[in-house]
């Protein structure tokens, strides 16, 4: 369906007033874009993030925008006219300029435009191929057909590539793998395609990650060897017991430094002697801190791999706890 996207320029104070005017015009779905809110959110949740782009913390303008959509066509034009007339009657400088900018919007383009930029990606022997792309495999290729769904993960991020490379190097046929923070299931399913006998995958996202991982397992014909659960292994005792039913050979976690450090005691509980912990999602500034935590937890560091400012650390459990 084709739409007209409208953007009212106002102030932080005016956003509430403009929203009320739009409701009076029978427009109920609005988005308020305020750079101050974005910066406040990132600042308040800083402990949950290892890295944020500088541009996200920059406020270039005091303008606040109220965004809404109307169906393209005569009815939408009439509605936009009603909105402009209602805003013109406000006459309050504290509300900002209240000008209305419009542009064409097509939801079919929104849904599919990003797919143009997602092409087959080779990581060693593994080739991650979007479900909508055709790919002729070369001899020795391990092809992972991917539909990322609404979960984070297309395989293109540096940390995912590091983990996929590490799995190719260390995973042996018949290994039992645990993937903590599975996202769209890239690492879990890659492990199965590389020869793991079974994989336990979990993520704190109870909908997007679960659905994407299960669908990708079906697409790649490995669903029977994959157990997917939702929950936080750091706080969910029931989930921890499910994972601990059998010690595994490899744990992979592509998350953030703080969670990796907190996971180390649990990793010691579930890995066999000689088992490996493959951890990524670590920015350069946190690498030494994570390496120190590995040592303090009794996990010997085998390898520290860097790619474009991101690190993957591979450690081995030498003694059972």
Secondary structure, 3 states (H helix, E strand, C coil): CEEEEEEEEECHHHHHHHHHHHHHCCCCCCEEECHHHHHHHHHHCHHHCCCCCHHHHCCCCCCEEEEEEEECCHHHHHHHHHHHHHHHCCCCHHHCCCCEEEEEEEHHHHHHHHHHHCCCEEECCEEEEECCCCCCCCCCCEEEEECCCCCCCCCCCHHHHHHHHHHHHHCCCCCEEEEECCCCCHHHHHHHHCCCCEEEEEECCCCHHHHHHHHHHHHCCCHHHEEEEECCCCCCHHHHHHHCCCCEEEEEEECCHHHHHHHHHHHHHHEEEEEEEEEEEEEHHHHHHHHHHHHHHCEEEEEEEEECCEEEEEEEECCCC
